[in-house]
Amino acid sequence: MPDTIKAWLYGTHIANLTGRDTGKKIDMEYTHDAIDRWGIGSKILSLSMPLSTRPVPPKRSTSFFRGLLPEGQQLTAIARQIDVAESNTFALLRDYGKDVAGAIYLTNGDEHEPSPPTEYRKISKKDLARLVNETRLNQNPGESHPLGNTREHKGRSLDGYQGKLLVAKFGNDWFMPSQDGSPSTHIAKPPSNQADYPDLTMNEAVTMQWATLVGVTSTKTEIITDGDYRFMVQSRYDRLIEGPFRVSRIHQEDGCQATGTDPSRKYQSHGGPTLRLLAMLTGIAERESLLAQLVFRVVVGDTDAHAKNFSWLHQPDGKVTLAPLYDSQPGLHYVSNSLAQTVGTAETFPQLELDDIFEEASKWAITPKKSHAIVSDTVTKMADTIRSVDLTPANPSAFKIVKNRLDDFTKELKNQ
C-alpha cells in the first residue's frame, strides 16, 4: 500500500492523504500549489475544510473521504474485490478513487497524472442491460460487478446503497470507461433486489422525470427496456460533456461532507445536520432553490431525503451553488412515515402542514412573501406537469398517495 495518496482538483495537486489505524482514519494536508491557486481560506474542496497551511482535523478529512465510498452491500462488494476490510477507507480510496462524485481524482504514491484518461469502449444496448444486471447485489461474489468495477478494471466509486453502473453516453451511443479513471457521464440503476422495496428504481425514474418538468433538477432520466428487463439511466450533474470522449468533471459535495458530518449520521435523528444548517451554507438565492426542492420532496412523500441527498457544486473559480435535485421518490406507501429531517416542527409526514414549510423557510431568512411564492409556484408546476409524466412503470399505489397529497397541498394553498 502506498504511503500517500495524491488528491487532484481541477488539474491542481490540492492535497496529500495518508492513512492510519489500518486505514480507518485519513490525515490530509493541503499543498502549496492549492494555496497558490485558490488562497488561504478557500472552500474549493469543501465548505467544512477551508484551505490552510495546517493539517485538516482528521475527523473532518475522514468523514469527507469516507463519503466518496458506497454503503451497505456495495461497500462489502468492493472491499471483497481487493480483499480488505470495509473499514479500510484508505485502501478503498487507493483503488476506487479515480471516478467519484465531484471532480476529485486520486493517484497513488509517485504516480503523476493530474488529468484523468479519456478512453472508452462502445457497447450495445443489450451489453448495457447485461452490465447493469451484473451490478445487482444478489449475485455470487465472482459474478457481482459493483459500479462496473471488476478485479482487473477498478477505479469507480459512488455513495449510496443501491446497485448501480457508471457508464458514458456520447450522442446516442453507450460506452464503458475502458481505462481506470475515464470519467463516466451517466448512472444506470438496475431493478431493486430488496424484497421489501421492489419498486424503488422505477419509482425513482418516474419521480426524476417529473422533477425535470417541474424545474427542480437538470438531470435527464430515461427508462430502458431490453426484453423483459427494465432499468433506469440518469445523466450526472457533476459531469459536462464537451464533445465525443471529452468530459469535464464539476466538483460537488453532499450535505454531510459540507458540514463535516460522518456519512453514517446522514439522518437528523442519528445526529445529522438540520435543514437550516444546510440552507445557511450558501446565499439567499441557493436557499430559495433549496426550498423549491424541499417542497417537491414533501409533496412526493420522500421519506429518504437525508443530508447526503442534498449537494453543492464548486466551480473552478470557487463559486458555490446548490446542485440539482436527485435521488427522490415516494416512500409513504411503505411502512415509515418519518421525515429524514425535521421540517418546521414536524418530524413525520402525518404531522406536516403547509405552515411547517413556511416556518422552516423563516429559519433560513426567507421572507414570508417569498416563501409563499416559492411554495405556490412549485406546487402549481407539479400539478400542471404530472399529467405529462408516464406513471405506468411505477407503483400505482405509490403515486395514488402522491396525487392525493398534491391535491391536498393545492387546496390548502388556495385557502391561504
C-alpha positions in Angstrom: 0.0 0.0 0.0 1.4 3.4 -0.9 2.2 5.7 2.0 0.5 8.7 0.3 -2.5 9.3 -2.0 -2.4 12.5 -4.0 -5.7 14.3 -4.4 -6.2 16.4 -7.6 -8.9 19.0 -8.2 -9.3 20.9 -11.5 -5.8 19.9 -12.6 -4.1 21.1 -9.4 -2.5 18.8 -6.8 -4.7 20.0 -3.9 -3.8 17.7 -1.0 -1.9 14.6 0.2 -3.7 11.9 2.1 -2.2 9.4 4.5 -3.9 6.5 6.3 -3.6 5.3 9.9 -5.3 2.9 12.3 -5.3 0.3 9.5 -6.8 2.8 7.0 -9.8 3.7 9.1 -8.6 7.3 9.5 -7.5 9.8 6.8 -5.0 12.5 7.5 -4.8 15.3 5.0 -2.6 18.3 4.3 -3.2 20.9 1.6 -0.4 21.6 -0.9 1.4 24.9 -1.6 0.0 24.5 -5.2 -3.6 24.6 -3.9 -2.9 27.6 -1.7 -1.1 29.5 -4.5 -4.1 28.9 -6.8 -7.1 29.4 -4.5 -5.7 31.1 -1.4 -5.9 30.6 2.3 -9.5 30.1 3.5 -10.8 29.0 0.1 -13.5 26.3 0.4 -12.9 25.0 -3.1 -12.7 21.4 -1.8 -15.3 21.5 0.9 -17.3 24.1 2.9 -16.2 22.3 6.0 -12.5 22.2 5.2 -11.1 25.7 4.1 -7.6 25.7 2.7 -5.0 26.1 5.4 -1.3 25.6 5.9 -2.2 23.4 8.9 -3.3 19.8 8.7 -7.0 19.3 8.4 -8.6 17.9 11.6 -8.6 14.1 11.0 -12.3 13.8 11.9 -13.2 16.2 9.1 -11.0 14.6 6.4 -12.0 11.1 7.3 -15.7 11.9 7.1 -15.3 13.8 3.8 -13.4 11.0 2.0 -15.5 8.2 3.6 -18.4 10.0 1.9 -17.0 9.1 -1.5 -17.5 5.4 -0.9 -20.6 3.3 -1.3 -22.6 1.9 1.6 -24.0 -1.4 2.7 -23.7 -4.3 0.3 -21.9 -2.2 -2.3 -19.2 -1.4 0.1 -18.9 -5.0 1.1 -18.6 -6.0 -2.6 -15.8 -3.5 -3.5 -13.9 -4.4 -0.3 -14.1 -8.1 -1.2 -12.7 -7.4 -4.7 -9.4 -6.1 -3.2 -9.5 -8.3 -0.1 -9.5 -5.5 2.5 -11.8 -4.7 5.5 -14.8 -2.4 4.8 -13.4 0.0 7.4 -10.1 0.4 5.4 -11.1 3.7 3.8 -7.5 4.5 2.7 -7.1 1.2 0.8 -10.6 1.6 -0.8 -9.8 5.2 -1.9 -6.5 4.0 -3.4 -8.2 1.5 -5.7 -11.6 3.2 -6.3 -10.8 6.9 -6.2 -10.4 7.8 -9.8 -14.0 8.3 -10.8 -16.0 9.5 -7.8 -18.7 12.1 -7.0 -17.4 15.5 -8.0 -14.1 16.5 -9.6 -11.6 14.8 -7.1 -9.1 12.5 -8.8 -6.9 10.4 -6.6 -3.5 9.0 -7.6 -1.1 6.7 -5.8 2.3 7.4 -4.5 4.6 8.7 -7.2 2.0 8.4 -9.9 1.9 11.7 -11.8 -1.4 12.1 -13.6 -3.2 15.4 -12.9 -5.8 14.7 -15.6 -7.8 11.5 -15.9 -7.6 9.4 -19.0 -10.4 9.5 -21.6 -10.7 6.0 -23.1 -14.0 4.3 -23.7 -15.3 1.1 -25.2 -18.5 1.2 -27.2 -21.3 -1.2 -26.0 -24.7 -2.1 -27.4 -28.0 -1.6 -25.5 -28.0 -5.4 -24.8 -24.5 -5.2 -23.4 -25.6 -2.2 -21.3 -28.5 -4.2 -19.9 -26.3 -7.2 -19.1 -23.7 -5.0 -17.3 -26.4 -3.2 -15.3 -27.8 -6.5 -14.2 -24.3 -7.6 -13.1 -24.2 -4.8 -10.6 -27.1 -6.3 -8.7 -26.0 -7.3 -5.3 -27.7 -10.7 -5.2 -25.1 -12.2 -7.5 -22.5 -14.7 -6.4 -19.3 -12.9 -5.3 -17.5 -13.7 -8.5 -20.4 -12.5 -10.7 -21.2 -9.2 -9.0 -19.6 -6.1 -10.5 -20.5 -3.2 -8.2 -20.5 0.1 -10.1 -19.0 -1.7 -13.0 -15.7 -2.5 -11.2 -14.0 -5.8 -11.7 -10.8 -7.2 -10.2 -9.0 -6.2 -13.4 -10.6 -2.8 -14.0 -11.4 -0.7 -11.0 -11.3 3.0 -10.0 -15.1 3.9 -9.8 -16.9 4.8 -6.6 -20.2 6.4 -5.8 -22.1 6.7 -2.5 -25.4 5.0 -1.8 -26.8 1.6 -1.1 -28.4 0.7 -4.4 -26.5 -1.2 -7.0 -25.6 0.9 -10.0 -23.3 1.1 -13.0 -21.2 4.1 -14.0 -21.2 4.5 -17.8 -20.8 7.1 -20.5 -23.1 8.3 -23.3 -22.0 10.3 -26.3 -24.7 11.1 -28.8 -27.0 8.1 -28.9 -24.3 5.6 -28.2 -23.3 3.9 -24.9 -19.7 3.4 -23.7 -17.9 1.8 -20.8 -14.9 3.7 -19.4 -12.1 1.3 -20.7 -9.3 2.7 -18.5 -9.4 3.2 -14.8 -10.4 6.9 -14.2 -12.0 7.7 -17.5 -15.0 9.9 -16.4 -18.5 8.4 -16.5 -21.3 10.6 -17.6 -24.4 8.6 -16.6 -25.6 6.4 -13.7 -27.6 3.3 -14.5 -29.6 1.6 -11.8 -31.0 -2.0 -12.0 -34.3 -3.0 -10.5 -34.1 -3.3 -6.8 -33.4 -6.7 -5.4 -34.7 -5.7 -1.9 -37.8 -7.8 -1.2 -39.4 -5.0 0.8 -38.8 -2.4 -1.9 -39.1 -4.0 -5.3 -40.4 -0.8 -7.0 -37.6 1.5 -5.9 -35.9 2.0 -9.2 -38.9 2.6 -11.4 -40.5 4.9 -8.8 -37.3 7.0 -8.8 -37.1 7.1 -12.5 -40.7 8.4 -12.9 -40.2 10.9 -10.0 -37.0 12.3 -11.5 -38.6 12.7 -14.9 -41.3 14.7 -13.2 -38.7 16.7 -11.3 -37.2 17.7 -14.7 -40.5 19.0 -15.9 -41.1 20.9 -12.7 -37.6 22.5 -13.0 -36.1 21.4 -9.7 -33.5 19.3 -11.5 -31.5 19.5 -14.7 -30.7 15.8 -14.8 -32.2 13.7 -17.6 -33.7 10.3 -16.7 -34.7 7.6 -19.1 -36.1 4.1 -18.7 -34.5 1.5 -20.9 -36.2 -1.9 -21.7 -34.3 -4.9 -23.1 -36.7 -7.8 -23.5 -38.4 -8.2 -20.1 -35.6 -6.4 -18.3 -36.1 -2.7 -17.4 -33.8 -0.3 -15.7 -33.2 3.5 -15.4 -30.3 5.7 -16.6 -29.7 9.2 -15.4 -27.2 11.9 -16.5 -24.7 13.1 -14.0 -25.0 16.7 -12.9 -21.3 16.7 -11.9 -20.1 16.0 -15.5 -20.0 18.3 -18.5 -19.9 16.6 -21.9 -17.9 18.9 -24.2 -17.8 16.6 -27.2 -17.2 12.9 -28.1 -15.0 11.4 -25.4 -14.4 14.9 -23.9 -15.8 15.1 -20.4 -15.1 17.7 -17.7 -15.7 17.0 -14.0 -17.6 19.5 -11.8 -16.7 19.3 -8.2 -19.5 18.7 -5.7 -20.0 17.6 -2.1 -23.1 16.4 -0.2 -24.7 17.8 2.9 -22.7 15.5 5.2 -19.4 16.4 3.6 -20.3 20.1 3.6 -21.0 20.1 7.3 -18.1 17.8 8.4 -20.6 15.0 9.4 -19.7 11.3 9.2 -21.9 9.7 6.5 -23.3 7.2 9.0 -25.1 10.2 10.6 -26.9 11.4 7.5 -30.3 11.3 9.2 -31.1 14.1 11.6 -32.4 11.6 14.1 -28.9 10.0 14.1 -27.2 13.3 14.9 -27.0 14.6 11.3 -27.4 18.1 10.1 -30.7 20.0 10.1 -32.2 21.6 7.1 -31.4 25.0 8.5 -27.7 24.1 8.8 -27.7 23.0 5.1 -29.7 26.0 4.0 -27.3 28.5 5.7 -24.3 27.1 3.9 -24.8 29.5 0.9 -26.5 32.7 -0.2 -30.2 33.5 -0.3 -30.6 32.5 -3.9 -29.4 29.0 -3.2 -31.7 28.8 -0.1 -34.7 29.7 -2.3 -33.7 26.9 -4.7 -33.4 24.5 -1.8 -36.9 25.5 -0.6 -38.3 24.5 -4.0 -36.5 21.1 -3.8 -37.9 20.6 -0.3 -41.4 21.4 -1.4 -41.1 18.8 -4.2 -39.8 16.2 -1.8 -42.5 16.9 0.7 -45.3 16.6 -1.8 -43.8 13.4 -3.2 -43.6 12.0 0.3 -39.8 11.4 0.0 -39.0 9.6 3.3 -35.3 9.3 2.5 -34.4 13.0 2.0 -31.4 12.8 4.3 -28.3 15.1 4.2 -26.5 13.1 1.6 -29.3 13.6 -0.8 -28.6 17.4 -1.0 -25.4 18.6 -2.6 -23.4 21.7 -3.6 -21.4 22.4 -6.7 -17.9 24.1 -6.5 -16.8 25.8 -9.7 -13.1 26.2 -10.5 -13.3 29.9 -9.5 -14.7 29.0 -6.1 -18.3 29.9 -6.7 -20.7 27.6 -4.8 -24.2 26.7 -6.0 -26.9 24.2 -5.0 -26.8 21.0 -7.0 -30.0 19.9 -8.9 -32.4 17.6 -7.0 -31.5 13.9 -7.2 -32.4 10.5 -5.6 -36.0 11.4 -4.9 -39.0 9.1 -4.9 -42.2 8.4 -2.9 -41.9 6.4 0.3 -45.3 6.7 2.1 -46.7 3.5 0.6 -44.1 1.7 2.7 -44.3 1.4 6.5 -42.3 4.5 7.5 -43.9 8.0 7.8 -40.8 9.6 9.3 -39.2 12.7 7.8 -35.4 12.3 7.3 -35.1 15.9 8.5 -37.5 17.9 10.6 -39.5 20.5 8.6 -40.6 23.3 10.9 -41.7 21.4 14.0 -42.9 18.3 12.1 -40.9 15.1 12.4 -43.4 12.8 10.5 -45.4 13.3 7.3 -48.8 13.0 9.1 -47.7 15.9 11.3 -46.5 18.0 8.4 -48.7 21.0 7.4 -48.1 23.9 5.0 -47.3 26.2 7.9 -44.3 23.9 8.8 -42.8 24.6 5.4 -43.2 28.4 5.9 -41.8 28.1 9.4 -38.8 26.2 8.1 -38.3 28.9 5.4 -38.3 31.6 8.0 -35.4 29.9 9.8 -33.4 30.3 6.5 -34.1 34.1 6.5 -36.5 33.8 3.5 -39.3 36.3 3.8 -42.9 35.1 4.2 -43.9 36.7 0.9 -41.0 35.0 -0.9 -41.5 31.6 0.7 -45.2 31.6 -0.1 -44.4 32.4 -3.8 -41.9 29.6 -4.0 -44.2 27.0 -2.4 -47.2 28.1 -4.6 -45.1 28.1 -7.8 -43.6 24.7 -7.1 -46.9 23.1 -6.2 -48.6 24.7 -9.3 -45.9 23.4 -11.6 -46.2 19.9 -10.1 -50.0 20.0 -10.7 -49.5 21.2 -14.2 -46.9 18.7 -15.2 -47.9 15.4 -13.6 -50.3 14.7 -16.4 -47.4 14.7 -18.8 -45.5 12.1 -16.9 -45.9 8.4 -17.8 -46.6 6.8 -14.5 -47.2 3.3 -15.8 -43.7 1.9 -15.0 -44.1 3.0 -11.3 -46.1 1.5 -8.4 -49.7 2.7 -8.8 -50.2 2.7 -5.0 -47.2 5.0 -4.5 -48.4 7.6 -7.0 -52.0 7.4 -5.8 -50.8 8.7 -2.5 -48.6 11.3 -4.3 -51.6 12.6 -6.3 -53.7 12.9 -3.2 -51.0 14.8 -1.4 -50.7 17.1 -4.4 -54.4 17.8 -4.3 -54.3 18.5 -0.6 -51.5 21.0 -0.9 -53.2 22.7 -3.9 -56.4 23.1 -2.0 -54.6 24.3 1.2 -52.7 26.9 -0.8 -56.0 28.2 -2.4 -57.4 28.6 1.1 -54.5 30.7 2.4 
